[in-house]
Amino acid sequence: MLLHPLAFTAALLAASSIPHNTYAQITNDGTPPNPTTILVGSDVTSNPPTVGWTEGVCYTPITTGIHPGDSILFEFDGHNVYQMASKENFDNCDFTDATLLAQVGESPFKYTIPSDDAMGDILYFACQIGDHCAGGMQKLQVGVTAFWGNAERQSIPSSSFVLGTSVEECNAIQEGTVSESDQIESSALQSFCSDPVLVEGESHMYYRSCLSGPATLTPGGVVNRLFVMQDPFPQDYRVVIGQRTFEFVEGDPDSELGITPVPVNQLYVHHLSGSVVFGQGTEGVRNTAPDAPFPKPYGLFSGEDGNTMIFHLIDLRQVDDWLACIECRCDQLSAGTYLDELTQTGNITGGVNCCSNCTDITTQTVDYRMRYNITYLELQLEDEPVTDVRMLTADISPAAGGVLE
């Protein structure tokens, strides 16, 4: 018996338990009629809204809304993308039988989920560079489901993330034992600032002292991850940024002993990245020159940057060969590093990708915090106009043959 096309449509809708007044498109392979692309590390509800594919970020699992035919977009610099063989390999950052999807220099990379992927499967991705997976939490799990709904998607999933977590905290988030919102709140509360104080002898110039959350390190330990920082500037209006200095301290700010400055030969600041304070390394500790205010009529205004910083710190306690440790020398020199193909020298013997713990010692741990002190100027109507200065970053390493620390 032949059915009229409209009768056939009505019968199909009834069999699918979809309301008769809903226009639906059912596909044989479970793929959506309008596939979408999800950018890894991009969520409009986060601050900053985009971090991309990088280490030091806890990527929350994408559990719903991903279907065969959709794409996962990785944008990165100095990383790669592997598809892990199993959940066990993913959990342990074991790259045995993993599939290389994109090498360093192949960003952006778009992975389109095949239509023959089994429904209900979970895809596992990770970065194989250095300690980025195990120590840097650079891994992502994506759940795949069939699309049996309306032709118009109800929502587009995002790749949310949490900043400032430890590896253990991130594992708890990925396993679902700790909620993302609880961890965000906990991370943000670990950084705080003193109340603004008017600078003596200055008009409308204020001073604040702040502490970051703790970076816990073992002797010879290395950390290289994002931290959520307290923004020290007013949030409802813009001000001119004044002097900014930083140092690292140890101890518990809530204890009777309090905190004390860390000697530079105990904690090596490999580099900082971010704009809460100007990104520097050990040479910038307690130094006023690198982040001094601009002379009038120029000034750097608040409100342009986020509230995160990457700390790459190396604990030098009980380290025998401290120079090899702070230079992040590679253990297997014959294997080269991921930078070889980019520099075309084949002689790279160290770098961030080889920066892992310099000892096997697990005790005694120390909590390190950045103390950052800032001043800012509140402009008045009678003040002279200030010309806004914008920061630009240029990569000069090609001019130096790729050898630049």
N, C-alpha and C positions, 0 to 999 in steps of 0.2 A: 504494500500500500504506500502510495506517495503522499507525503504531507506537504501542505502549502508552506512556503518558507516561514511565514509568520507563525504558523502552528508549530513548526519544528523548533523555532526559537523559544516559544512559550514552554514547550515540553522540556527543552534543555534547561531553561531557567528553573523550572519547578524541580527537576531532578537534582539540580545543584544546590537547592535550598537558597537561591538568591532571589530577592524580591523582584516581582515582575516589572516594577517601574525602574529597575536598575539596568543600565546598559552595560553589558559585560562582554569580555572577550576571553574565551577559554582556549589556551594553546595546548597542543599535545605534549610538548616537552617541558611544561612548567615555567617557561621563560616569560617575562613581562613584555607587553607590546611596546613599552617605552623604557628600555633599559637606561640606567643612570650610572654616573661615575661618582665614587666616594673618595675624597681626598683624605689620605691618612694624616691624622693629627690636625684635623680642622673641625672646629665646633664653635658656632657663633655665640654660644652661651659661656665660653671660657675666656679667660684673660691671661695671655693674649689669645686671640681666636684661632691662630694657626701656628703650629710649631714644625709641621712637616714630619719627615722620617729621620729621627735623630736619637742619640743616646741620652740617658738621663730623664726620659719621659716614660711615665707609666700609661700605656695604651689600654683603655678599657675594652673588653671584648665587644665586638659587634655581633649581637645575638639574633636580631630580627631585621627584617626588611631587605635582606640581600638575597638575590635570586640569580639563577643561571642567566648569562647574558649581561649582567651588571659588571662594572669594572671597578677595580681598586687602584687608585693612582698614588704612586710613591714619588715624592719630591725630596731629594737629599743631596748632600755634599760630603764626600768622604765616607760614604757608606755603601753597602750592597744589599741585595734582597735575595733571600733564599726561601724556598718552600720546604718546610720541615716534613720528615717522613711520618711522624706520629706525634701524639700528645706527649708521650714519654720523652721523645727526643726534644720536643718543644719545652717541656718543663725543665729538662736538664741541660738545655742549650747544647745538645749533642747533634752535630751536623753530619753524622753518618747517614748515608743514602739521601741527604738533602739535595734539592735541585736548585742550581744557581739560575735565578731569573734575570737579574740585572747586576752588572758590575759597577764599580766606582767610575764615574764619568758618564754613565748611561741614564742619568736623570733628565727629565721625568720618565718614569716607567709605568705603563698601564697594564695591569693584569686583568684580562677578561675571563670571568668564570665560565668554563665550558658548559654547554648545554647537557652534556652527558655526565656531569658531576652528580653523584648520588645525593638525593634530597636528605636533609638532616645531617650531612657531613659538616665537619668543621675544618677549615683550612688554617694552617699555621705558617706564619711568616716570621723571619728573624734576620738580623744583621750578623754576619759572621766575623766582622772586623774586630780584632783585638778582644777586649772584654765587654764589647757593647751589648751582647745578649745577656750574659750572666750577671755582670756588674752594672751594666747600663740600662737593663730592662727593655732593650730595643727589640721587642717582639710583639706580634699581634695575632689574635685568633678571630676568625670570621666564620659565623654560622651561615650555612646555605639552606634556604627553604624554597619550595616550589611556589610559583605564582598562580593562584587560582582565584584571583579576585577581580575587581573592576578594572576596566581599561585604564582608568585614571588612578594612579597610586594615591593612597591616603596620606602618605608622608614619605619623605626621603631620609634615610638614616644618615647619621654623621659619625665621624670617628673621634669620639671624645677622649680626653686624656686627663691625667692628674699630675701636677708638678710637685716637686719637693717630697716625694716619698722615698723610703728606703726600699731595698730589694724585697725584704720580708713583707713590708706593707703593700707593695705592688703585687706580690704573689697572692696575698689575701684578697685584694681587689679582683684579680683575675680569676680566683677560685670562687668568688661570690660570698666569702665569709665576712667581708667588710664592705660597706657601701661606699660608692664614689663620693657622695655628698659629705659623709662623715669624715672621709680622709681629707677632702679639700679644706673643710673647716679646721681640722686638726693641724694640717700643714700651715695654714695661714696664721693660726694663733701662736705658732712657735716663733714668729718674728714680731718684734714690737719696738716702739719708739718712745722716747721721753716727750713730755709736753713741750711745745715751743717756748723758748725763752728769748726775750729781747736782748740783743747784743749790746753790751755797755758802750756808750759813746757813739752808737749808730742809731739813725732814725729809720724805723720800719724794717730793720734787719733782724732776722730771727735765727736761732740756733736749735738744732735737735741732734740727739745721739740715739742710734738705733742698734739693735742686735738681730742678726739673722737666726734662723733655726739651726740646730746642731748638725754638723757633719761628723759622724762617729767613725774613728779610724783606729786600726790596730797598728802596732809598730811595723813600719815598712808598708803600710796600707796606702791605697790609692782610691780617690773618689773623683768622679767626673760626671756631674749631673746637675740638673736644674733645681734651683731653690726658689720658693715663693718668698718674696721680701716685702716688708712693710714699706709702702710708698711714703717717704717722709714729708712730702709736700702737700699743701692744701688741695683738697679734692674738688671744691666747688668754684675755684677761680685759679688763674694761672699766675705764677710768680717768676721772678728772675732768679735762676740758680746761682748760688754763690760758690763758696769753697766747699769741696768734697774731699775727704780723706778716709782711708780705711786701714784696718789692721785686723789680725785674727787673734782671738783670745780663747782661753780654755777655762773650764770650771763650770759651776752651776750658778747662774745669776740669782737663784732663790736661796742659796745656802749662805751660812755665816761667812765662809771664806770668799764667796763671790767669784769674780772672774779676774784673770791676770793675763797680760799680753804674752803671746807665744814668741819665743826667740826665732829668728829667721832661719837658724841652722837646725831647728826642730821640725818646722813645717814649711815645705817649699811650695810656693804658690806658682804652679806651672803657668796657668793663665786664668783670667776671668773673662766672661763674656756676658754682656748686658749693659744697661745704661742707668741702673739705679745709682751706681758709681761708675766712673769711666773704666772700661775693661783694661786691666794691666796684669802684671805678674808680680813676683817677689820684689822687683825693682821699684814698685810703686807703694810698698808698705810704708805707712806713716810719712809719705812724701806729699807735700802740698803742691809741687810744681806741675805734675801731669794733669791735675784736675782743678787748676786755679780758675777763678772767674775771668771773663773777658773784660778788657778795658772798655770804658764808655766811649762811644754810645752803643756798643755791641753787647749782646747778652744771650744766654741760652735759657729758653723758657721751659717751664715744667709742662707736663701734660702730653708730651709727644711720645713717651716711651712706656713700656710695660713695667710690671713689678716683679720680674724674674731675673735671676742671674745664674749662669753656669759657673760652678766652682770646680776647677781641676787642681786638687790638692794632693801632695805626696808627704806622708809622715816619714821622717828620716830617723826616728828612734830605732836604735839597734841595727841600723843598716851599715854593712861593712863597706861596700863600694857605692858611696853616695853619689859620685859623679855619674856612674852608669845608671843609677836609679833615676836621677832627675832628668837625664837625657833620654829616658825611655828607650833604652837600647833593646834591640830584638835579640832573643836568645838564639834563634836559628838563623844565622846570617845568610846561609846559603839559600834559604827559602825566599829571601827578599821580603818585600811588603807590598801592600796594595798601591803604594805610590810609584812603584817602578814604571808601570806603563804610562803614567801621567808625565813623569819627568824624563822618561826615556834614557835614564842613566844606568839603571840596574844596580846602583851602588848604595841605595838607601839602607842604613843599618839601624835606624831608630825612628821613632815617631809616636804619635798618640795611639796608633793602633797596637803598639807593643807595650803600652803603659799599663802594666798590671802590678799586683803587689810585689814588693821587693824582698819580702821575707815570708816565711810560713808561720810566723808567730801570731797567735790569736789573742793574747792578753798582754798587757792591760790596755783597754780601749780608752780613748780620750775624745770628749765632745769638743769640737772646734766650732766657734761661731765668728762670723764677720761682725766687727763693730765698725759702723760707718757713721761719720759725723758730717753734718751738712749745715750750710747757712743758706738763707734765701731772702730776697728783697721784695717787699710788697710795694708795688708802684702806686704813686699818688697822682692826682690830677695835675699838680703843679710840677711834677718831674719832667725832665726832658725825655723826648721819645727814645725808645730803645730799639735798635735794629736786631731782629731775630736771627740768630746764627744756627745753621743746620749742619749736622755732622754727616760726613761722607766717609765711607771706608773703601780703600783701594787695595787690591792685591798686587804687591810688587814682587812677589816671589819669582814669577817667570824671568824678571830682569836679573835676578840673583841666581839663575840656574836651578831654581826650585829648592835651593838650600837656604832656608831662612827660619830662624827660631824666634 
